């Protein structure tokens, strides 16, 4: 399923969302709500998600369609609480930075939480922790443990990364570049010149 959360947008978001809903009425769920910030969108999606796993995608980012198919096939046979994938950081100037965990994690190996953190923390580089863009959680981990992210606030990625961790027992790694994260674009939510 695809859950589209419109967080009080005043542009043509709902128009486009409804076009997709008409094309795939059984696969797309639309939540149209008042502005509550990024955390509110995450909470709304978690609450109604019925899929086995949940993957967040920010409105200005996207998932590679070929890698997404590989990921869905992997998740279909997976039972781990969290799956880590690589991702790409796209900069406004055209520069692409690849974030990979392949130097510290083994493909399709199931880690317990302790061994996972030991593997990630082998140094203090950028890949020394799992970023939001690299995480896919088992939906039941978020729902059963009542994971709630702060609303009416920006920069809640760290909450989404850390709040569920004490409930995550098993983790695996799929070495694909699934998520494409845009950074440095003028006007995006992480631009320090943008107010809510």
C-alpha positions as CSV (number, residue, x, y, z in Angstrom):
1,X,0.0,0.0,0.0
2,X,1.0,3.6,-0.5
3,X,-0.1,6.1,2.1
4,X,0.0,9.7,1.0
5,X,-0.2,12.2,3.8
6,X,-1.2,15.7,2.8
7,X,-0.1,17.9,5.7
8,X,-2.3,20.9,5.0
9,X,-0.7,21.7,1.6
10,X,-2.2,24.6,-0.2
11,X,-0.7,23.6,-3.6
12,X,-2.0,20.9,-6.0
13,X,-1.0,17.9,-3.8
14,X,-4.5,16.7,-3.3
15,X,-5.3,17.0,-7.0
16,X,-2.3,14.8,-7.9
17,X,-3.0,12.4,-5.0
18,X,-6.5,11.8,-6.2
19,X,-5.4,11.1,-9.7
20,X,-3.2,8.3,-8.4
21,X,-6.0,7.1,-6.1
22,X,-8.3,6.8,-9.1
23,X,-5.7,4.8,-11.0
24,X,-5.0,2.4,-8.1
25,X,-8.0,2.7,-5.7
26,X,-7.0,-0.4,-3.7
27,X,-3.3,0.4,-3.2
28,X,-3.4,4.1,-2.3
29,X,-4.7,5.6,0.9
30,X,-4.9,9.4,1.2
31,X,-4.8,11.2,4.5
32,X,-5.8,14.9,4.1
33,X,-5.2,16.7,7.4
34,X,-4.4,20.1,8.9
35,X,-0.7,21.0,9.1
36,X,1.0,19.3,12.0
37,X,4.5,18.9,10.8
38,X,6.7,16.0,9.8
39,X,6.1,14.0,13.0
40,X,2.3,14.3,12.6
41,X,2.6,12.9,9.1
42,X,4.6,9.9,10.4
43,X,2.2,9.3,13.2
44,X,-0.8,9.4,10.8
45,X,0.8,6.9,8.5
46,X,1.9,4.5,11.2
47,X,-1.6,4.5,12.7
48,X,-3.3,3.2,9.6
49,X,-0.6,1.2,7.9
50,X,-1.6,-2.4,7.3
51,X,1.5,-3.6,5.4
52,X,4.1,-6.0,6.9
53,X,6.8,-3.2,6.7
54,X,6.7,0.6,6.6
55,X,9.1,2.8,4.7
56,X,9.0,6.6,5.0
57,X,9.5,8.8,2.0
58,X,9.7,12.6,2.3
59,X,7.8,14.6,-0.2
60,X,10.9,15.9,-2.0
61,X,12.6,12.5,-2.2
62,X,11.9,9.3,-4.1
63,X,12.7,5.6,-4.1
64,X,14.4,4.0,-7.1
65,X,11.7,1.8,-8.8
66,X,14.0,-1.1,-9.7
67,X,15.5,-1.2,-6.2
68,X,12.0,-0.9,-4.7
69,X,10.9,-4.1,-6.4
70,X,14.0,-5.8,-5.1
71,X,13.2,-4.5,-1.6
72,X,9.6,-5.6,-1.7
73,X,10.7,-9.1,-2.8
74,X,13.2,-9.2,0.0
75,X,10.7,-8.0,2.6
76,X,8.2,-10.6,1.5
77,X,10.5,-13.4,2.8
78,X,12.0,-11.4,5.7
79,X,11.0,-11.5,9.3
80,X,13.5,-9.1,10.8
81,X,12.3,-6.1,12.9
82,X,14.4,-3.7,10.9
83,X,16.0,-3.8,7.4
84,X,18.9,-1.4,6.5
85,X,19.5,-0.3,2.9
86,X,22.0,2.1,1.3
87,X,20.9,5.4,-0.1
88,X,22.0,8.3,-2.2
89,X,22.3,12.0,-1.2
90,X,21.6,14.3,-4.2
91,X,22.9,17.8,-3.9
92,X,21.6,20.9,-5.6
93,X,24.9,21.3,-7.6
94,X,24.4,17.8,-9.1
95,X,26.9,16.1,-6.8
96,X,25.8,12.6,-5.6
97,X,27.1,11.0,-2.4
98,X,26.6,7.3,-1.9
99,X,25.9,6.2,1.7
100,X,26.7,2.5,2.0
101,X,26.8,0.1,4.9
102,X,28.6,-2.7,3.0
103,X,31.9,-2.1,4.7
104,X,30.3,-3.1,8.0
105,X,27.2,-5.2,7.4
106,X,26.8,-8.5,5.6
107,X,24.1,-9.0,3.0
108,X,21.1,-10.9,4.2
109,X,22.7,-11.8,7.6
110,X,20.3,-11.5,10.5
111,X,21.9,-9.5,13.4
112,X,20.8,-9.3,17.0
113,X,20.7,-5.7,18.2
114,X,24.0,-6.0,20.1
115,X,26.0,-7.3,17.1
116,X,24.3,-4.8,14.8
117,X,25.4,-1.8,16.8
118,X,29.0,-3.2,17.2
119,X,29.2,-3.6,13.4
120,X,27.9,-0.1,12.8
121,X,30.0,1.6,15.4
122,X,33.4,0.4,14.1
123,X,34.4,4.0,13.5
124,X,32.8,7.5,13.7
125,X,32.1,7.9,10.0
126,X,28.8,9.0,8.4
127,X,27.7,5.3,8.3
128,X,28.2,4.7,12.0
129,X,24.5,4.8,12.6
130,X,21.3,3.9,10.6
131,X,19.9,7.0,9.0
132,X,16.1,7.4,8.5
133,X,16.6,7.1,4.8
134,X,18.2,3.6,5.3
135,X,15.6,2.2,7.6
136,X,12.6,0.0,6.9
137,X,10.7,-1.1,10.1
138,X,8.4,-3.9,10.6
139,X,5.0,-2.2,11.1
140,X,4.1,-4.2,14.1
141,X,7.2,-2.9,16.0
142,X,5.9,0.6,15.6
143,X,2.3,-0.1,16.2
144,X,2.5,-2.5,19.1
145,X,4.9,-0.3,21.0
146,X,2.9,2.9,20.4
147,X,5.8,4.8,18.7
148,X,4.7,8.5,18.7
149,X,6.9,11.2,17.0
150,X,6.8,14.8,18.2
151,X,4.2,16.9,16.2
152,X,4.4,20.5,15.1
153,X,8.2,20.2,14.9
154,X,10.8,19.8,12.2
155,X,13.9,17.6,12.3
156,X,12.2,14.6,13.9
157,X,14.3,12.1,12.0
158,X,16.3,11.2,15.1
159,X,13.1,10.3,17.0
160,X,12.0,8.0,14.2
161,X,15.5,6.4,14.2
162,X,15.8,5.9,18.0
163,X,12.4,5.5,19.6
164,X,11.7,2.1,18.1
165,X,15.3,0.7,18.7
166,X,14.6,-0.7,22.2
167,X,11.9,-2.9,20.6
168,X,14.0,-4.0,17.6
169,X,15.4,-7.5,18.2
170,X,16.7,-8.5,14.8
171,X,18.1,-6.5,11.9
172,X,19.3,-7.4,8.4
173,X,21.0,-5.6,5.6
174,X,20.1,-5.4,1.9
175,X,22.9,-3.7,-0.1
176,X,20.7,-1.8,-2.6
177,X,20.5,2.0,-3.2
178,X,16.8,2.4,-2.5
179,X,16.3,5.9,-1.2
180,X,17.2,9.1,-3.1
181,X,17.6,12.0,-0.6
182,X,17.7,15.5,-2.0
183,X,19.7,18.0,0.1
184,X,20.7,21.6,-0.3
185,X,17.7,22.6,-2.3
186,X,16.5,26.1,-1.6
187,X,13.1,26.0,0.1
188,X,13.2,22.5,1.4
189,X,12.2,21.8,5.0
190,X,15.8,21.5,6.2
191,X,16.8,24.9,4.8
192,X,17.6,27.0,7.9
193,X,15.9,30.0,6.3
194,X,12.5,28.2,6.2
195,X,10.0,28.7,9.1
196,X,7.3,26.1,9.7
